């Protein structure tokens, strides 16, 4: 079977044209999707800025994939608006797709095609010209050999299919990458190679919008995050700001026995206390604690910053109460 020839299209450099840089790369207003009585996405207001890596978080069924499918015109909204590079996501969807590299959570593939035929076919669907040298570089870095590309997809493992999906998303140097659970099925070495790719395209000016349930990778690569819960946006912040929303654990060790002051400052919770050890949960500034410790024989002070996981779990626990 002959691979399909890509429709000629000049995507230009990773940085979008000047007119497109004037506004947010992705912008949604009141974006809503209902299926009968079920509301999968409710009133999503979101802006993703040029050059950032944006993490889109939530449990399964929170609405992440629904939002992505709306942006790419795979489904139509019940209400609201969405634009990518200023183009309407539904009336101008071909212009949108020509500027997007997309990796779905589950890559639907024709199993009788070879890997190479699949890469050419998917590039053609998006009217995107393939940079052949870039494709080869991606194959080398993700360890997908030419012999693998000549094999039919029915012979591919889950990890090989994921690599192929990443290559097809990156191979045209798109100014926007929309990635749905991109590291699913990759081993730790390939995950590291993928993170390096993200850092490189960010430096080159591309924007990345990625959903993930691996919070450690979100902390590692993302600039900002949005958290969905039951179809609604409940948190929008930088990774650094979000960590401040959860208490920090503080451990204080003394060289001799001391008494615990009463009362503790507001936002402080005593988790453990012995004559020579305090362990506290601190929400907010550490300034009041430093004032309390003045004049005391402090031997060691250890502050453990909150993890992104702590913040996310906090929001879902609030739902249960």
C-alpha positions as CSV (number, residue, x, y, z in Angstrom):
1,X,0.0,0.0,0.0
2,X,1.4,3.4,-1.0
3,X,1.6,6.0,1.8
4,X,-0.6,8.9,1.4
5,X,1.1,12.1,0.3
6,X,0.8,15.1,2.6
7,X,-1.2,18.0,1.3
8,X,1.3,20.9,0.9
9,X,1.2,23.3,3.7
10,X,3.8,25.8,5.1
11,X,3.6,25.8,8.9
12,X,6.5,28.2,9.2
13,X,8.6,28.3,12.4
14,X,7.4,27.1,15.8
15,X,6.5,30.6,16.8
16,X,3.1,31.5,15.3
17,X,2.7,34.6,13.0
18,X,2.6,38.0,14.7
19,X,-1.2,38.4,14.3
20,X,-1.7,35.1,16.1
21,X,0.6,35.9,19.0
22,X,-1.5,38.9,20.0
23,X,-3.9,36.7,22.0
24,X,-3.9,33.5,24.0
25,X,-3.0,30.3,22.1
26,X,-6.1,28.6,23.5
27,X,-9.1,30.5,24.8
28,X,-12.4,29.1,26.0
29,X,-15.5,30.9,27.3
30,X,-18.3,29.0,29.0
31,X,-17.4,25.8,27.2
32,X,-20.0,23.2,28.1
33,X,-20.9,19.7,26.9
34,X,-24.0,17.9,28.0
35,X,-25.1,14.3,27.1
36,X,-28.7,14.3,28.1
37,X,-28.9,14.7,31.9
38,X,-25.1,14.3,32.2
39,X,-22.9,17.4,32.1
40,X,-19.4,16.3,31.1
41,X,-18.0,19.8,31.0
42,X,-19.5,22.9,32.6
43,X,-18.7,26.5,31.8
44,X,-14.9,26.1,31.2
45,X,-13.2,29.5,31.0
46,X,-9.5,29.0,30.2
47,X,-6.6,30.8,28.5
48,X,-3.3,29.2,27.6
49,X,-0.5,31.6,26.8
50,X,2.1,31.4,24.1
51,X,5.2,29.4,25.0
52,X,3.9,27.8,28.2
53,X,3.5,24.1,29.1
54,X,0.1,23.8,30.5
55,X,-1.0,20.8,32.6
56,X,-4.7,19.8,32.4
57,X,-5.5,17.6,35.4
58,X,-8.4,15.6,36.8
59,X,-9.5,12.1,37.7
60,X,-10.9,9.8,35.0
61,X,-14.3,11.2,34.0
62,X,-13.4,14.8,35.1
63,X,-13.9,16.2,31.6
64,X,-10.3,16.4,30.3
65,X,-10.7,14.4,27.2
66,X,-14.1,15.9,26.5
67,X,-12.5,19.4,26.5
68,X,-9.7,18.3,24.2
69,X,-12.2,16.8,21.7
70,X,-14.2,20.0,21.7
71,X,-11.0,22.0,20.9
72,X,-10.2,19.8,18.0
73,X,-13.8,19.7,16.6
74,X,-14.3,16.0,17.2
75,X,-17.5,16.8,19.1
76,X,-19.6,19.9,19.2
77,X,-20.4,21.9,22.4
78,X,-23.7,22.4,24.0
79,X,-22.7,26.0,24.8
80,X,-19.7,28.3,24.9
81,X,-16.9,29.3,22.6
82,X,-13.3,28.1,21.9
83,X,-10.5,29.6,19.9
84,X,-7.0,28.4,19.0
85,X,-4.6,31.1,17.6
86,X,-7.7,33.3,17.2
87,X,-9.5,30.7,14.9
88,X,-12.9,29.4,15.9
89,X,-12.5,25.8,16.8
90,X,-15.6,24.7,14.9
91,X,-16.2,27.1,11.9
92,X,-12.4,27.2,11.2
93,X,-11.4,23.8,12.4
94,X,-9.1,23.1,9.4
95,X,-7.1,26.2,10.2
96,X,-6.8,25.0,13.8
97,X,-5.7,21.5,13.0
98,X,-3.1,22.8,10.6
99,X,-1.3,24.4,13.6
100,X,-1.7,21.5,16.1
101,X,0.2,18.4,16.8
102,X,-2.2,16.1,18.6
103,X,-1.6,12.9,20.6
104,X,-4.8,11.2,21.7
105,X,-5.0,9.2,24.9
106,X,-5.9,6.1,22.8
107,X,-4.4,6.2,19.3
108,X,-6.8,4.8,16.8
109,X,-4.7,3.2,14.1
110,X,-5.2,1.1,10.9
111,X,-3.4,-2.1,11.9
112,X,-2.6,-3.0,8.2
113,X,-0.6,0.1,7.7
114,X,3.1,0.3,8.5
115,X,4.5,2.7,10.9
116,X,5.9,4.9,8.1
117,X,2.6,4.9,6.2
118,X,0.8,5.9,9.4
119,X,3.1,8.9,10.0
120,X,2.5,10.1,6.4
121,X,-1.2,9.5,6.5
122,X,-1.7,11.4,9.8
123,X,0.4,14.3,8.6
124,X,-1.8,14.5,5.4
125,X,-5.0,14.6,7.4
126,X,-3.7,17.8,9.2
127,X,-2.5,19.5,6.0
128,X,1.0,19.6,7.5
129,X,4.3,19.2,5.7
130,X,6.7,16.8,7.3
131,X,10.2,17.7,8.2
132,X,11.9,14.5,7.3
133,X,15.1,15.3,9.2
134,X,13.0,16.1,12.3
135,X,11.1,12.8,11.9
136,X,14.4,10.8,11.8
137,X,15.7,12.7,14.8
138,X,12.6,11.8,16.7
139,X,12.8,8.2,15.7
140,X,16.4,8.0,16.8
141,X,15.7,9.6,20.2
142,X,12.7,7.4,20.9
143,X,14.5,4.3,19.7
144,X,12.1,3.5,16.9
145,X,14.2,2.0,14.2
146,X,13.6,2.1,10.4
147,X,13.0,-1.6,10.5
148,X,10.2,-0.9,13.0
149,X,8.7,1.7,10.8
150,X,8.5,-0.9,8.0
151,X,6.5,-3.3,10.2
152,X,2.7,-3.3,10.2
153,X,1.0,-1.8,13.3
154,X,-0.6,-5.1,14.3
155,X,3.0,-6.2,15.2
156,X,3.6,-3.2,17.5
157,X,3.7,-3.3,21.3
158,X,1.8,-0.7,23.4
159,X,5.1,1.2,24.0
160,X,5.9,1.2,20.2
161,X,2.5,2.6,19.4
162,X,3.0,5.3,22.0
163,X,6.3,6.3,20.5
164,X,4.8,6.4,17.0
165,X,2.0,8.7,18.4
166,X,4.6,11.1,19.9
167,X,6.6,11.2,16.6
168,X,3.5,12.0,14.5
169,X,2.5,14.8,16.9
170,X,6.0,16.4,16.9
171,X,7.2,15.6,13.3
172,X,5.7,18.8,11.6
173,X,7.1,21.2,14.2
174,X,3.6,22.5,15.1
175,X,3.3,25.8,17.1
176,X,0.8,24.0,19.5
177,X,1.0,20.5,20.9
178,X,-2.1,19.0,22.5
179,X,-1.1,15.8,24.3
180,X,-3.5,13.5,26.1
181,X,-1.7,11.3,28.7
182,X,1.5,11.4,26.6
183,X,3.8,9.1,28.7
184,X,1.2,6.3,29.2
185,X,3.0,3.0,28.3
186,X,6.5,4.5,28.1
187,X,9.3,3.1,30.2
188,X,11.3,5.5,32.5
189,X,14.1,6.0,29.9
190,X,11.7,7.0,27.2
191,X,9.8,9.2,29.6
192,X,13.1,11.1,30.2
193,X,13.6,11.5,26.4
194,X,10.0,12.8,26.1
195,X,10.6,15.4,28.8
196,X,13.7,16.6,27.0
197,X,11.6,17.0,23.9
198,X,9.1,19.1,25.8
199,X,11.9,21.4,27.1
200,X,13.3,21.8,23.6
201,X,10.0,22.8,21.9
202,X,9.3,25.2,24.7
203,X,12.6,26.9,24.2
204,X,11.8,27.1,20.5
205,X,8.6,28.9,21.2
206,X,6.0,26.2,21.0
207,X,3.0,25.9,23.4
208,X,2.1,22.6,25.0
209,X,-1.3,21.6,26.4
210,X,-1.1,18.2,28.1
211,X,-3.4,16.2,30.2
212,X,-1.9,13.8,32.7
213,X,-2.6,11.8,35.8
214,X,1.1,11.5,36.7
215,X,1.5,14.4,39.1
216,X,5.3,14.0,39.4
217,X,5.7,14.7,35.7
218,X,3.3,17.7,35.8
219,X,5.5,19.2,38.6
220,X,8.6,18.6,36.5
221,X,7.5,20.1,33.2
222,X,4.5,22.3,33.6
223,X,4.3,26.1,34.1
224,X,0.6,26.3,35.0
225,X,-2.1,23.8,35.8
226,X,-5.8,23.6,35.6
227,X,-7.7,21.0,37.8
228,X,-11.1,19.7,36.7
229,X,-13.5,18.0,39.1
230,X,-16.8,16.6,37.8
231,X,-16.5,18.8,34.7
232,X,-15.9,22.0,36.5
233,X,-12.7,24.0,36.8
234,X,-11.7,24.2,40.5
235,X,-8.1,25.3,40.4
236,X,-6.1,27.4,37.9
237,X,-2.6,28.4,39.1
238,X,1.1,28.1,38.5
239,X,2.7,24.9,39.9
240,X,4.5,27.1,42.5
241,X,1.4,28.9,43.5
242,X,-0.6,25.6,43.8
243,X,1.9,24.2,46.3
244,X,1.3,27.1,48.6
245,X,-2.3,26.0,48.9
246,X,-1.4,22.9,50.9
247,X,0.3,22.9,54.3
248,X,4.0,22.3,54.7
249,X,5.4,19.9,57.2
250,X,8.0,21.4,59.6
251,X,10.2,19.5,61.9
252,X,12.1,21.3,64.7
253,X,14.8,19.5,66.7
254,X,16.2,21.1,69.9
255,X,19.6,20.6,71.7
256,X,17.9,20.5,75.1
257,X,14.4,20.1,76.4
258,X,11.9,23.0,75.8
259,X,8.3,23.8,76.5
260,X,5.7,24.2,73.8
261,X,4.4,27.7,73.5
262,X,0.6,28.3,73.9
263,X,-1.2,29.1,71.8
264,X,0.2,28.2,68.4
265,X,0.0,30.8,65.6
266,X,-3.0,30.8,63.3
267,X,-2.6,28.2,60.6
268,X,-0.4,26.0,62.7
269,X,-1.3,22.5,63.7
270,X,0.8,20.4,66.1
271,X,1.3,16.9,64.8
272,X,3.9,15.7,67.3
273,X,5.6,17.2,70.4
274,X,8.3,15.9,72.7
275,X,10.6,17.9,74.9
276,X,13.2,17.9,72.1
277,X,11.1,17.6,68.9
278,X,8.2,19.4,67.4
279,X,6.5,18.4,64.2
280,X,4.0,20.9,62.8
281,X,1.7,21.4,59.8
282,X,2.0,25.0,58.6
283,X,-0.4,26.8,56.3
284,X,0.9,30.1,55.3
285,X,4.0,32.0,56.2
286,X,6.8,30.6,58.4
287,X,7.4,34.0,59.9
288,X,5.4,33.4,63.1
289,X,7.3,30.2,63.7
290,X,10.6,31.9,63.4
291,X,9.4,34.4,66.0
292,X,8.4,31.6,68.4
293,X,11.9,29.9,67.9
294,X,13.8,33.0,68.8
295,X,15.9,32.3,71.9
296,X,15.3,28.6,71.8
297,X,18.1,26.1,71.4
298,X,17.3,25.0,67.8
299,X,19.5,22.2,66.6
300,X,17.9,21.5,63.3
301,X,15.0,22.9,61.2
302,X,13.5,20.9,58.3
303,X,10.8,22.3,56.1
304,X,9.1,19.9,53.6
305,X,7.3,21.8,50.8
306,X,3.9,20.5,49.8
307,X,3.7,18.4,46.7
308,X,1.3,18.9,43.9
309,X,-0.3,15.6,44.9
310,X,-1.2,17.1,48.3
311,X,-3.0,20.0,46.6
312,X,-5.0,17.8,44.2
313,X,-6.0,15.4,46.9
314,X,-7.2,18.3,49.0
315,X,-9.6,19.4,46.3
316,X,-11.0,15.9,46.0
317,X,-11.3,15.4,49.7
318,X,-13.4,18.6,49.8
319,X,-15.8,17.0,47.4
320,X,-16.3,14.1,49.8
321,X,-17.1,16.2,52.9
